[in-house]
Amino acid sequence: MKTIPNNAPSNVAAIDERDPNAGGASHLYGIQYGGPDDVCRIQFQHGARAVEGSTAGVFDDDLLAIVQDRMEAFQAGPFACEENAAALESIKAAREALGVRVARRIKAGVLGVNKAH
């Protein structure tokens, strides 16, 4: 397990080892947000989609979409501030970059498989 630094009063950790055969990333994370039993597990897609032996999970853009929704709500309410605006713009830029990546992978015919584009 690898602890990941964060700016919140919670503990974040990569639970599994980084997999060099599946993008070089960890695929299972935990966030301890309260007591020892208060843990949220986040399972990312591990392996090519719809391939036997792969583990279904969420994608990076899924989590960014959630955070974007929260930042937009904060900016529309009483917690609007410069920092949230900057975070929101960065999240939008990250999602746009991931969208470009998906488009390139579709064009290269490698979306959903473990191949570089």
C-alpha positions, 0 to 999 in steps of 0.5 A: 500500500502506498500513501498518497499526499493530499490536502484534505483531512483524510488518508488516501492510498493506492492499495494495489501495486502499479501494474506495468502490464496495464498502463503502469498505474495502480487500479485500486485506491482507498480513502479513509475519511473518518474512523478505521471502518470509514473507507471508500474504495475506488476500483479503476478499470484494470485491463482492456474492457470486455476482455476475460480476466479484466476487472471492470472499474471507473475511469479517470474522467468519471472522478473528474466529472464528479469533482467538476460538478461539485466545483460548479455547484460551489461556484454557483452558491455561497462558497464561490471563490478564486481558488474554486474557479482556478480548480474548476478551470484546471479540471475542465482542461484535464477532462478536455485533454482526456477527451482528446486522448480518447479521440486519438485512441478511437482514430487509431483503433485502440480504444478499449485495448491495451495498446498505445495510440 
